[in-house]
């Protein structure tokens, strides 16, 4: 079997990173992981935009797609603060802008309860989310085997990402006071 250039580089002790000057002797693997997150996040964002376009909604940003799906989640009304919390978005203005776009498009509705505003999915928004799922099933899911071993690995990676997000959040707070 012929090894490719990437495998030869790794065999020579080089790491696949975006910023070699940030590689720490304490954990060089962290820099490799960060580069993996960067390219995975960009690929995921591109996927969400194109999947949503194929489902029928062009000109949506990744945040718009995430907010729409979260508002649709379990068909329960959600407050702006709850949406920001679950999606781990600190800047409420970013989510607020997405909600305004979704309201204008008729994909979500709003209801004032006391001083709070709750957002819920509209029939049109639910239909769009269903079409997104159809495109996802047709285009993304064939690449997965569905075998227990693969599903177990994905579950472990998801847990690791959630744990690391906590570390990055903690480090962000520390950097604020640095």
C-alpha positions as CSV (number, residue, x, y, z in Angstrom):
1,X,0.0,0.0,0.0
2,X,1.3,3.5,-0.9
3,X,1.3,6.0,1.9
4,X,0.3,9.5,1.0
5,X,2.2,12.8,1.7
6,X,0.1,13.5,4.8
7,X,1.0,10.1,6.3
8,X,4.7,10.6,5.5
9,X,4.6,14.0,7.3
10,X,3.0,12.5,10.3
11,X,5.5,9.7,10.4
12,X,8.2,12.3,10.4
13,X,6.8,13.8,13.6
14,X,5.1,16.8,12.0
15,X,1.7,17.8,13.2
16,X,-1.3,19.0,11.1
17,X,-2.0,22.4,12.7
18,X,-3.1,25.8,11.5
19,X,-0.6,27.8,13.7
20,X,2.7,26.0,14.5
21,X,3.7,28.9,16.7
22,X,0.9,27.9,19.2
23,X,1.9,24.3,19.6
24,X,2.6,23.6,23.2
25,X,5.0,20.9,24.4
26,X,2.4,20.2,27.2
27,X,-0.1,19.0,24.7
28,X,0.8,19.2,21.0
29,X,-2.3,17.1,20.2
30,X,-4.5,20.0,21.4
31,X,-3.2,22.1,18.4
32,X,-4.1,19.2,16.1
33,X,-7.5,19.0,17.7
34,X,-8.1,22.7,17.3
35,X,-7.2,22.6,13.6
36,X,-9.6,19.7,13.3
37,X,-12.3,21.8,15.0
38,X,-11.6,24.8,12.7
39,X,-12.0,22.8,9.5
40,X,-14.9,20.7,10.9
41,X,-16.8,23.9,12.0
42,X,-16.3,25.5,8.6
43,X,-17.4,22.4,6.8
44,X,-20.5,22.1,9.1
45,X,-21.4,25.7,8.6
46,X,-21.1,25.3,4.8
47,X,-23.2,22.1,5.1
48,X,-26.0,23.8,7.0
49,X,-26.2,26.6,4.6
50,X,-26.3,24.3,1.5
51,X,-28.7,21.8,3.1
52,X,-31.1,24.7,4.0
53,X,-30.8,26.1,0.5
54,X,-31.7,22.6,-0.9
55,X,-34.6,22.5,1.5
56,X,-35.9,25.7,0.0
57,X,-34.5,28.6,2.1
58,X,-31.6,30.5,0.5
59,X,-29.6,33.3,2.2
60,X,-29.7,31.8,5.7
61,X,-26.6,32.0,7.9
62,X,-25.4,29.1,10.0
63,X,-26.8,30.9,13.1
64,X,-30.2,31.4,11.4
65,X,-30.3,27.6,10.7
66,X,-29.3,26.7,14.3
67,X,-31.8,29.1,15.8
68,X,-34.6,27.8,13.6
69,X,-33.9,24.2,14.5
70,X,-33.6,25.0,18.2
71,X,-36.9,26.9,18.2
72,X,-38.5,23.9,16.5
73,X,-36.9,21.5,19.1
74,X,-39.6,19.7,21.0
75,X,-42.2,22.2,19.7
76,X,-41.9,24.3,22.9
77,X,-41.8,28.1,22.9
78,X,-38.4,29.5,23.9
79,X,-37.1,32.8,25.2
80,X,-34.1,34.6,23.6
81,X,-32.0,33.9,26.7
82,X,-32.8,30.2,26.5
83,X,-31.8,30.0,22.9
84,X,-28.5,31.8,23.5
85,X,-27.8,29.5,26.5
86,X,-28.4,26.3,24.7
87,X,-26.5,27.3,21.6
88,X,-23.7,28.8,23.7
89,X,-23.9,32.2,22.0
90,X,-22.8,35.0,24.2
91,X,-23.9,37.9,22.0
92,X,-27.7,38.1,22.3
93,X,-27.8,40.6,19.4
94,X,-26.6,37.9,17.0
95,X,-29.5,35.6,17.9
96,X,-31.9,38.5,18.1
97,X,-31.1,39.4,14.5
98,X,-31.6,35.8,13.4
99,X,-35.0,35.7,15.1
100,X,-36.0,39.0,13.4
101,X,-35.1,37.5,10.0
102,X,-37.0,34.2,10.9
103,X,-40.0,36.2,12.0
104,X,-40.0,38.3,8.8
105,X,-39.8,35.1,6.7
106,X,-42.8,33.6,8.6
107,X,-40.8,30.7,9.9
108,X,-41.3,31.5,13.6
109,X,-43.9,33.4,15.6
110,X,-43.7,35.3,18.9
111,X,-45.9,35.7,21.9
112,X,-45.5,38.1,24.8
113,X,-46.1,36.6,28.2
114,X,-45.8,39.2,30.9
115,X,-42.4,40.9,30.3
116,X,-41.0,37.9,28.4
117,X,-41.2,37.1,24.6
118,X,-41.4,33.5,23.6
119,X,-40.7,32.2,20.1
120,X,-42.2,29.2,18.5
121,X,-42.0,27.5,15.2
122,X,-44.7,28.3,12.6
123,X,-46.2,25.7,10.3
124,X,-44.1,27.0,7.5
125,X,-40.9,26.8,9.7
126,X,-41.8,23.2,10.7
127,X,-42.2,22.3,7.1
128,X,-38.8,23.8,6.2
129,X,-37.2,21.8,9.1
130,X,-38.8,18.6,7.8
131,X,-37.4,19.3,4.3
132,X,-34.0,20.0,5.8
133,X,-34.2,16.6,7.5
134,X,-35.1,14.9,4.1
135,X,-32.1,16.5,2.5
136,X,-29.9,15.5,5.5
137,X,-31.1,11.9,5.2
138,X,-30.5,11.8,1.5
139,X,-27.1,13.6,1.3
140,X,-25.3,13.2,4.7
141,X,-26.6,9.9,6.2
142,X,-25.5,7.5,3.4
143,X,-21.9,8.2,4.6
144,X,-22.6,6.6,7.9
145,X,-22.9,2.9,8.5
146,X,-25.3,3.0,11.5
147,X,-23.3,0.2,13.1
148,X,-23.1,0.2,16.9
149,X,-19.3,0.7,16.9
150,X,-19.5,3.8,14.7
151,X,-22.4,5.2,16.8
152,X,-20.5,4.6,20.0
153,X,-17.4,6.5,18.6
154,X,-19.6,9.4,17.5
155,X,-21.2,9.5,21.0
156,X,-17.8,9.6,22.6
157,X,-16.6,12.4,20.3
158,X,-19.8,14.4,21.2
159,X,-19.1,14.0,24.9
160,X,-15.4,15.0,24.4
161,X,-16.5,18.1,22.5
162,X,-19.0,19.1,25.2
163,X,-16.2,18.7,27.9
164,X,-13.7,20.7,25.8
165,X,-16.3,23.5,25.3
166,X,-16.4,23.9,29.0
167,X,-12.7,24.2,29.2
168,X,-12.6,26.8,26.4
169,X,-15.5,28.7,28.2
170,X,-13.5,28.7,31.4
171,X,-10.3,29.8,29.6
172,X,-12.3,32.6,27.9
173,X,-13.4,33.8,31.3
174,X,-9.8,33.7,32.6
175,X,-8.5,35.5,29.6
176,X,-11.0,38.3,30.2
177,X,-9.4,39.0,33.6
178,X,-5.8,38.3,32.4
